[in-house]
Amino acid sequence: MAGTLSLCATPIGNLGDMSPRVVETLKSVDVIAAEDTRNSIKLLNHFDIHTPMTSYHEYNKIEKAHTLIGQLQSGQNIALITDAGTPAISDPGEVLVAMCNEAGVRVTSLPGPAACITALTLSGLPTRRFCFEGFLPPDKKEKAEVLEDLKSESRTIIMYEAPHHLVRTLTELYEALGDRKITLCRELTKKFETVFPTTLKESLEYYKTEEPRGEYVLVIEGKSREEKRAEEKASWEEMTLSQHMEYYENQGIDHKEAMKLVAKDRGVGKRDIYQALLDEHENE
């Protein structure tokens, strides 16, 4: 029988957050695939885990995935850990999981710490709806596309950033999104944990004199629905009725349903839209 890949969440700072189930699994598997074996050996030594390790990281994620899947198919059980937190979240582990699924290899996840969720719960911003962006792409064109998408994002946005890129990223977010509420979290679960609720504009002022230190999680307010509706209304007011209908019909919405949506947008009845469209076509 083929083995199982176990995704094992490890502490993001406080070793007390290591679950007994993860410790037991790391001791029982045949091999542990770790993002950085030099970093992970300290964790394993602390919990008296002596399972052999192999490296699995961004630069060998595809080639090494084939090797690991071969071992799994031969019956070995493998645990995957990242430097901190939950594997496969903004992490090369997502590639290994996808390839395991394609190969029919069983994957299970042992839940535990995740910096993105920890920061979200501390942020004081809405938690019912949120999106996770990880790190902004280094490519300028791709980054511009992501920032453009985020302009209309109404969910709370979670991102990661390194200290030496923090000011640049805050500047780009401010230029793209305007002034929004933001909570900056660093050293999560550690002795000097910092949760800093502020705004994008005020954060830029703050870091003019303060040097960013440690890895950051940024939790950013989404665009309010009222603001979105106001912008949509402004764009609809610039459209003719026919253009407004085409806006919905081009999304695959049938004519009658599109008419209902246009009527709702404009705050009038469906019959009014029907008659106005007739008048519009007669005057063409």
Steps between C-alpha positions, in 0.01 A plus 500: 500500500607855429600723790347826617628856480428681828501880498620592849448850636787618720525800737533850356695610806386336823608137533208441735273510195641171364217245514554152652356350181763672286779383733371143484474511121848648452641219714315225315543590130785364289630842394431870563512737204604841636533842339833561676651200677746722691211694649275199560766295681469740796126429521548125470773496764276691741232231472749210491407405143765303312324426170720549190445828314523602136478849353195615307493869406417755231801416284454121483122478546419326170799269461494401867122450494546221246752334732274531805198368310708200393581432865133539598391263224751244626329503841692758699321756717630857472437813708533843345593801716579859416728736694202617703125458481288288269656344188355580157382851598710743295748213495645250246306226677198592286683354199568171678137471612373564147737238355401249769134552410578440134695184587225367727717522813313562826560835669387594851541825693578537870370849580679747718660847493459728198627858510228627266212377719671604823544855366145517368351413838715768668439772241167637616388503136205295363574126502189351337631559148870520421752423226865401527754647256826379656796703370448745214665367180851635428417547131383862448231418244355215705512712816313782324229253396461371857479854640240589238290200606531598865356847433149353481550223762233534770634217719766553765841449333787308663857528370854413606803726471868499595635795703728633224206522256236625745512874426498442125200270528310740729567778248373289210189400696428863595539614139274221372234477771498844655499540875362185660508356850787254545631292788869408487595189698851378576672252733169315533478262800846616615605705802501831311183440298382828348153579364483852351155619383536814288437624144715471190576873508587505870714186468715671236551794735590262784764312300674820397667492841456136608698219337284197408617183674382142474261336255169681462142395440289783357125491553331763284144629496302408188308755297168573665188387320367855516810624318469223241134577441576870461769425242275256314218754501731764357605264220138401426394863482749548219344210302199501275234242589613283210861510622385415851306200364805389298714519815295219654422305184871481416538306827262232370192635680178463299305803379220488759734456795726777367198728485423424867860581599502827304170599663644422845819697428301805391238475769206471262253231398564238233211637292665842500819347359304304239318814382815713506684243286212502250514880485878489464480259203221703335711814515805337344 
